[in-house]
C-alpha cells in the first residue's frame, strides 16, 4: 500500500476499557459539578451565570484533557497512577475554591489549575507515544499559558480576574487552530466515547442530587412527590437523548471509521465543543429543578424559569452539534425542541411544576417522533 493511501486509512489502536481508577478520578468531577450547581443556585444573576460559565469552561478544558490523556496513556503503572492522583488533588482544590473563586479563593483556584496542567503535560509528553507526545509538546505551551493566566488572575481584583480568566478561555479555544498538528493525536474510539459518556452520567447525577437537596427539610406532600418524579423524568429524558437508540455506539463507530487526522478533529469538535453546552445545560437544569422542588405550586422568578427552559435548550443545542458533526442522526426535531423548551419559560412564571411538566412533554414528544422516524 502506498504511503498516501495508508495515511487515509483509519488507524487501528489497541482498545481498552475505562479503568476503575478513571471512575475514581470522576468522583472529583461529581463534587465539581455539585459546587458549580450550588454556586449558581445561590446567585442566578447574569454576573453569577457569567462567572459559572467562565469557571466551567476553564475546568472542562483540562478535565477533557485528562480524558485525552488516559485515552493515550493507560494508568497501568504505579508512577502513572500516582501522577493521576496528584492531578485529582489539583481538581479537588479547584472544586473547593469554586464558591469563592471570584473572591478570597481565587489564588487556590489558580494554584490547583496550574498543578493539573503540569501533571497533564508532563505525563502526556513522557508517555503518550510518538505521535501524541509530539502533538502534546506543541500544545503544552498554550495550556501552560492559559494556566498562567488563571494563576495570575487569581491574585487580581474580581473584575480583572474575570478578564484574565476569559483570556485563558480564549487561548484554550484558539490553541488547536493556531497549532494545527492536533491531528497527530491517536484516538481509541471505544475508550474515548465511553469516557465522555461517563462524564455526562456524572453531570446528570447532579440533577438527581439537586432533587434531594431541594426537598430537604420539606414535608413530603403530594405536590413534592409529583414535582420530584417529574424532575426525575426530565433527567431520564436527557439521558435518553444522549444514550438512547445506541447513540453512543453509533458515535464510536463513526469515530472508528475516520482516518486518524479527521478522527482527532472530530473528537475535538464533537466531544469538546459540543459537550460543553450539554454539560452547562445539565448544570443549569439542575439549578432550575432545585428551585422548583421547594416551590412546586408557586411561580418561579425569571431566573428559575430560564434555568429550566434555557438549560434544556443548551443541552439540546450541544446534542444538535454533536449529532451533526458525527453524522449519527437527524437534528431537525431537536432544533424544534430547542425552541419549544425556551417557550416553556412563561409557564414557569405562572406555575413552577407546570413548566417541568411542559418540558417533560416537549422531550417526550421529541423522543417519540424520533423513535417512529428511525423505526
N, C-alpha and C positions, 0 to 999 in steps of 0.2 A: 504494500500500500504506500502511496506517495506521502510525503510529509504534509502536503496541503490537505489531502483527504483525511489523513489521520487526525489533524487538528480540528476538523469539523465533526468528528465523531464524539458522542457522549463519553466522558471519562469514567471508567469503572473505578470505583473506590471500595475499599474494604468497609462494609457496613457493620455497625454495632448498635446495640440498643442504648437508650438513655440509662445511665448508671444510677444506683441508689445515692451516690454522692451528689450527683447533679440534682436529684429530687430533694436531698437535704439542703443543698445550696438554695433551692427555690423557696425554702421556708423564710429566708430573709426577705425575699420579694413579697411574700404574703404580708409580712409586717410593714414593708414599704408601702404597699397599696392601702393597707389599713390606715397608716399615718397620713397619706395623701387624702384619703376619703374623709377622715376625721377633721383634718385641717380645712378642707374645702367646706365641709358642713358647718364649721364654726364661722366661716367668712365667705359667703356666696356673692360678695360684691364683685364688680368687674376687676378690681385690683386683686382681690383674693383669687379669682379664677385665673387671672394672668400669671400670678406667681406659681400657682399649681401647674399650669401648662409649661412654664419655663423649667421648673424642677423635674416634672415628669419626663420631658424630652431630654434633659441632661442625663437623668438616671437611665432612661431606656437606651440611649446610645451605647453606654458601656454595658448595660445588662445584656442587650443583644450581642454586644461584642464578646461577652463570655460564652454566649451560645455558639458563636462562630469559633471561639477558642476550643471549646470542648468537642466541636464537630471535627476539628483538625487534630487536636491533641487529646487522646484518651487519658482520663485521670487514673492511670493504672500503675503508677509508681508512688512511692512514699513522698518523694520530693514534690511531684505534681499535686498530690492530694494536700500536702501542707501548704503549698502556694495558693491553691484554691481556697483553703480555709483562711489564709491571710486576706485574700480578696473578699471573702464572705464577711470578715471582720470589718473591712472598709465599707462595704454596703450597709452593715449594721449601724456604723457610726453615722452614715448619711441618713438612714431611716430615723435614727434617734433625733437628728437635728432638724428634720422636716418641719415640725410645728413652729419652730422659732428660727428657721433658716434665714429669714429676712430681718432678723433681729440679732440677739446675742449669740445664736448658734451658727452664724454664718461661717466663722473660721473652722468649726468642727466639720461642717458640710464640705468645705473646700479641702481640708486635710484628708478626710475619708475618700473623697473623689480622686485625689492625687494617688493615694495608696492603691486604689482599684485600678487606675491607669497603669501604674508602674508594674504591678503584678501581671496585668493583661499583656502589655507589650513585651515584657521580659520573657514570659513563658511562651508566648506565641512565636517570638523570633528564635528562641533557643530550641524549640521542639516542634515547630509547626510543619517541618518538611520543606524541601527546596522551594517549591512554588509559593506556598502560603507564607513561609517565613520571609521570603524576599518581598512579597507584596506587603506584609505587615511592617517590615523595616521602612518602607516608603510611607506607610500610613501613620506610623507611630509618632513622628514629629507633629502631625496635625492633632492627634489625640492628646499628646502631652501639652501642646499649645493651648488646646481648649481646657485641659485640666489646670494649666497655669492661670487662665482667665477666671476659672471658677474659684481657685485658691485665693488669688489677689482680690477678686470681687468680694470674697467672704469677709475681708477686713475693711471694706468700704462702707459708707453710709448706704441705707437701703435703696435709694434711687439709683446711685451709681452701681450698686451691687446688681440691680436688675439689668442695667445697661451691659455690665461685664458678662453676666451670665447669658444674656441674649446674644451677645457677640460670640460666646462659646458655642451656642447652638448653631449660629450661622456658620461658624467654622466647621462644625461637625457635618452639617448638611452639604457644605461645599466641598469637603475634602475628597469624597470619592470621584468628583468630577474634575477637580484640579489634578489629582493623582489618578489617572485613568488605568492604572495597572491592577485595579481590584479584580479584574477578570482572571488573574492568576490564582486567586483563592480556590481551593478544591472543596467542593461541597458534597457531603454524603447525604443524599436526599432523605432517606428514611429517618435517620437520626435528626436531621435538621428540622423536618416537618413535625416530628413527634415532640421535639424540644419546644418549638414555638407553640404547639398545641397545649402543652402543659403550662406555659406562661399564661395563655388565655384562660385555662381552667382555674389557675390561681386567682386571676383577676375576678372571674365570675364568682369564685368562692367568697370574695369580699362582699359581694352583693348579698349573699346569704347571711353573712355575719351582720351586715347592716340591718337586715330584718330583725335579728335578735337584739341588736343594740337599740334599735328604735322602739322595740316592745318592752325593753327592760323597765320594770317598776310600774307598768300599766296593768290595770285589771283585765283579765282575759275574757273580754266580751265577744259577742258575735261579730261586731264590726272589726275588732282587731284580728280575729281569726280569718275573716274574709280578706282583709287587706293583706295579711301575711301570705295567704295562699295565692292571691293574685300576684303579689311580688315574686313569689317563688315560680309561678307560671311564666312570668315575664323573663326571669333569669333563665329558665329552661328553654324558652324560645330563642334567646340569644345564643345559648349553647347549640341548639339545633341549627341555627343559621350558620354556625361555624363548622360543626361536625356532621350534621345530618346528611343523609344520602352519600356518605363516604366522601365528603368534600376534601377532607384531609388526605385520604388515599389518592384521590384524583390529583391533588396538588403535588403529592410525592411523585406520581407517575409523570406529571408534566415536567417537573424539575429533572427527573432521571432521563427524559428523552432529549434534553437540551445538550448542545456542545458545552464544554467547560466554561468558556468565557461568557456565553449567554446565560448559562446556569447561575454563575456568580452575580451577574447583573440582575437577573430575575429574583434571586434570593435577597439582594439589597432592596429592590423596589417593592416586591410583594410581601416580604416578611419584615422589612424595615419600615419604609414609608407608609405602607398600607396598614400595618399593625398598630402604628402609633395612634391614629384616630380611633381604632377599635378599642384599644386599652383605655384611652382617655374617655371614650364614650361609656365604657363599663364603670369607671370611677364616678363619672357624673351621674349615671343612672343610679348607682348605689347611694349617692347623696340624696337624690330625689326619693328613692324608696325609703330611706331612713327618715326623711321628713314626713313622708306620707303616713307611715305606720302610726306615729303618735297623733296624727290629725286626720284620720281617715274620713270622718264625717264633717270636717271643716273645709274651708277653701285653702288653697296654697297661695303663698305670696308668689310674685312673678319669678323670683329666683328658683323656688322649688319646682314650679311648673315647667320652667325652662330646663331645669336639670333633668326631669323625666323625659320630656319630648326632645330636647336638644341632645341629651346623652344618647338616646335611642337612634337619633338621626346620625350622630357622629359615628356610632358603631356601624350603621348600615353604609355610610359613605366609605369607611375602610373596607367593608365587605365588597362593595362595588368595584373599588380599585383592585383589590386582591383577586377577585374572580376575573376581571378584565385582563390583568397582567398575565395570569397563568392560563387564561382561556379555558376555564373549567366550568362555565355555566353562564346562563343569561343574566343580565343585570337590569333589564328593563323594569321588572316588577320591584326590585329593591330600590331603584331610583324613585319610583312612585311611593314606596313605603317611607322613604326619607321625608317626602312632602307631607304624607299622611301623619307621620309621627310629630312633626312640627305643628300640624293642625290641631293636635290634642291639647296644646298649651292653654287655650281659652277654657277648655273643660276643667283643667286643674284649678283655674282661678275661681271656678264655681264650686267644685267638689273634688277633693283630693282623690278619693277612692275611685271616682268615676273616670279620672284621667288614666289611672293604672289599668282599669278595665278596658278603656278605649285602646290603649296601647296593646293589650293582650289580643284584642280583636284585630288590630292592624297586623300584628305579626302572625296571628293565626290565619288570617286571610292570605297573607303573603306565602306562608308555607304550604297551605292547601293548593293555591294556584300553581306554585312551582312544582309541587308534587304531581299534580294532574298533568301539567305540561311535560314533565320528564317521563311520566308513565306513557 
